[in-house]
Amino acid sequence: MTAVEWLESILNKNGFVTDQEIEQAKEIEKQQIIKAYQDGRSDQQSKDGRFYNRNSKQYYNETYKK
């Protein structure tokens, strides 16, 4: 679930979001960006002497689409 989807679920449930929930969503987004960078770096690793690079849309769909 993306940070926006998480925040949307809170808004739909409560009808509002608190400052604390907004800060939590920002932290979720930060962690997702860090993970995406790390995953991107690992995608550049060699497999059997060859380099491969996973498509960014593929990464997004595998990670965030349901």
Backbone bond lengths (Angstrom), bond angles and torsions (degrees), N, CA, C in turn:
res aa  C-N    CA-C-N  psi(-1)  N-CA   C-N-CA  omega(-1)  CA-C   N-CA-C  phi
1 M - - - 1.446 - - 1.532 107.67 -
2 T 1.310 115.96 132.10 1.459 119.47 177.91 1.522 109.48 -76.22
3 A 1.325 115.96 166.76 1.459 121.16 178.35 1.529 110.53 -61.72
4 V 1.314 116.86 -39.36 1.472 120.63 179.56 1.523 110.60 -66.40
5 E 1.324 116.89 -42.33 1.474 119.97 178.06 1.526 110.81 -63.17
6 W 1.325 116.72 -40.30 1.464 120.23 178.21 1.519 110.57 -62.45
7 L 1.330 116.54 -47.21 1.458 121.14 -179.98 1.529 111.14 -63.83
8 E 1.317 116.40 -38.89 1.464 121.11 176.98 1.529 110.78 -61.24
9 S 1.328 117.21 -40.18 1.467 120.29 179.83 1.525 110.78 -64.49
10 I 1.333 117.30 -37.80 1.463 121.50 177.17 1.525 109.65 -65.74
11 L 1.318 116.18 -44.71 1.464 120.96 179.81 1.521 111.34 -62.21
12 N 1.316 116.60 -43.95 1.468 120.37 178.98 1.526 111.46 -64.97
13 K 1.311 116.96 -35.57 1.464 121.83 -178.86 1.528 111.68 -73.31
14 N 1.335 117.21 -46.05 1.454 121.44 -172.40 1.527 114.49 -102.52
15 G 1.323 116.86 -19.74 1.453 120.16 -175.35 1.513 112.87 84.70
16 F 1.319 117.56 -1.85 1.463 123.31 178.29 1.514 108.46 -160.82
17 V 1.332 115.55 165.58 1.460 121.17 173.60 1.519 108.24 -127.29
18 T 1.312 115.84 148.97 1.462 121.33 179.42 1.521 109.92 -93.56
19 D 1.318 115.70 165.18 1.468 120.71 175.24 1.522 110.69 -58.74
20 Q 1.319 116.56 -37.89 1.467 121.06 179.29 1.536 110.65 -63.52
21 E 1.325 117.41 -40.54 1.468 120.85 178.93 1.525 110.93 -68.02
22 I 1.324 117.25 -36.62 1.465 120.42 176.31 1.525 109.81 -63.66
23 E 1.327 117.03 -43.37 1.467 120.74 177.57 1.520 110.78 -63.34
24 Q 1.331 116.78 -38.40 1.468 120.49 178.19 1.529 110.33 -64.99
25 A 1.327 116.80 -39.74 1.471 120.47 177.73 1.525 110.52 -63.65
26 K 1.326 117.24 -39.01 1.460 120.58 177.04 1.524 111.15 -63.32
27 E 1.319 117.14 -38.64 1.469 120.95 177.77 1.527 110.65 -67.07
28 I 1.324 117.06 -40.51 1.466 120.96 176.75 1.526 109.42 -59.78
29 E 1.340 116.29 -46.42 1.462 120.50 179.42 1.528 110.94 -61.02
30 K 1.317 117.18 -43.32 1.462 121.61 178.62 1.526 110.50 -58.03
31 Q 1.328 116.74 -47.06 1.462 120.72 -179.50 1.528 111.35 -64.70
32 Q 1.338 116.81 -36.35 1.464 120.34 178.11 1.526 110.87 -66.63
33 I 1.330 117.28 -39.05 1.469 120.88 178.05 1.526 110.19 -65.77
34 I 1.324 116.86 -43.71 1.463 120.77 178.05 1.523 110.42 -60.59
35 K 1.321 116.67 -45.47 1.464 120.84 179.79 1.526 111.02 -63.54
36 A 1.333 117.13 -41.66 1.464 120.57 179.56 1.531 110.37 -61.35
37 Y 1.325 116.22 -41.41 1.464 119.89 178.19 1.531 110.54 -63.43
38 Q 1.333 115.64 -46.06 1.465 119.42 -179.86 1.517 110.90 -63.50
39 D 1.318 117.22 -41.75 1.463 120.56 178.12 1.522 110.56 -63.89
40 G 1.326 116.46 -39.37 1.461 120.48 178.10 1.506 111.64 -63.30
41 R 1.319 116.16 -39.95 1.460 120.07 177.59 1.528 110.34 -64.93
42 S 1.333 116.47 -41.82 1.468 118.71 -178.89 1.521 111.11 -70.05
43 D 1.333 117.56 -25.44 1.466 120.83 177.58 1.520 111.93 -68.53
44 Q 1.311 116.86 -17.31 1.459 120.75 -179.87 1.530 111.61 -87.71
45 Q 1.314 116.74 -0.96 1.459 120.78 -178.62 1.525 110.50 -68.17
46 S 1.287 114.04 157.01 1.457 120.63 -178.74 1.525 110.57 -80.73
47 K 1.300 115.82 136.26 1.468 122.87 172.45 1.524 106.47 -119.66
48 D 1.293 116.33 114.83 1.460 121.06 179.42 1.532 111.99 54.25
49 G 1.349 115.84 39.41 1.451 119.68 178.24 1.518 114.27 80.64
50 R 1.328 116.94 -1.52 1.467 120.57 178.95 1.522 108.66 -115.02
51 F 1.307 116.25 148.22 1.453 120.42 176.29 1.522 109.13 -93.61
52 Y 1.293 114.92 148.19 1.457 119.59 176.39 1.515 108.25 -134.66
53 N 1.302 116.35 158.11 1.455 121.20 -178.41 1.528 108.39 -143.05
54 R 1.312 115.34 112.31 1.451 120.01 178.66 1.525 108.66 -70.78
55 N 1.312 116.64 135.98 1.450 124.12 177.85 1.525 109.99 -61.92
56 S 1.342 118.02 139.12 1.465 121.55 -178.23 1.527 112.21 -62.69
57 K 1.327 117.71 -36.00 1.475 119.90 176.91 1.525 110.00 -66.32
58 Q 1.310 116.57 -38.35 1.459 121.03 177.48 1.527 109.75 -62.74
59 Y 1.336 117.38 -44.49 1.453 121.77 177.75 1.535 110.45 -57.70
60 Y 1.344 115.89 -49.16 1.461 120.55 -178.93 1.523 110.77 -59.57
61 N 1.322 116.24 -48.03 1.463 119.37 -178.41 1.517 112.21 -63.66
62 E 1.304 118.04 -40.05 1.457 121.54 179.54 1.532 111.38 -68.50
63 T 1.325 116.84 -33.69 1.451 121.42 -173.38 1.530 113.25 -89.66
64 Y 1.334 117.18 -40.79 1.461 119.71 -169.72 1.523 115.79 -116.27
65 K 1.310 118.99 -19.81 1.468 119.77 179.81 1.513 109.73 -80.41
66 K 1.315 113.98 147.37 1.474 119.50 -178.95 1.492 110.30 -96.12
